[in-house]
Amino acid sequence: MKNLLLSLAFVFAALTSFAQTSDHLTFKGVPIDGTLEEYIAQMKKNGFSYLGTDDGTALLKGDFAGYKNCYVGVITLKQRNLVHKIGVIFPSRDTWSTLSGNYFDLKEMLTIKYGEPSNVLEIFESDFEPKDDMSRMHEVKFDRCKYYSIWETDKGEIQLSIDHVDTDKCFIKLAYFDKINSEKIREDAINDL
């Protein structure tokens, strides 16, 4: 009986240590913290392919949240090798129905995980309301589509938006900002002044 109780206590202690959570916002279960090299290694373990690093930002490619071939940027400040932001670019879409469908699908999943967004804007800023798929995509391409949702958590901020590059690529962008490390980066910037 004594051995059984001792074994149960050991198992409980082990489970409790694994259940402890990080103070940092997480991406794919990995705290947004550490050096760029450490974070890249963690993302490789999660099935992402490393494409390269430029100016303190590592680019990876892989599957995320049920979407294939997403690009993930892991961002640091060059002067301080500390990961503080993760950006995800979902595959480009050619129609409003698929683009907005991806946005609302991701928004629903994020709402399930983080609760209702703290800030939402979903409008077209044009002189007329676009009526069909083609006119809505036209508004996206010319920067008159403002669709975003923001979740503010104790550990950081998550931003989901419809975005574009020039007039040929329209996609969903998702960004994670770790609160602790973003504050450290901000402190470094203030110290520069």
Helices and strands as residue ranges (DSSP letters): H 2-19, E 26-27, E 30-31, H 36-45, E 49-54, E 57-64, E 67-77, E 80-89, H 96-114, E 119-124, H 133-141, E 145-153, E 156-165, E 169-178, H 179-192
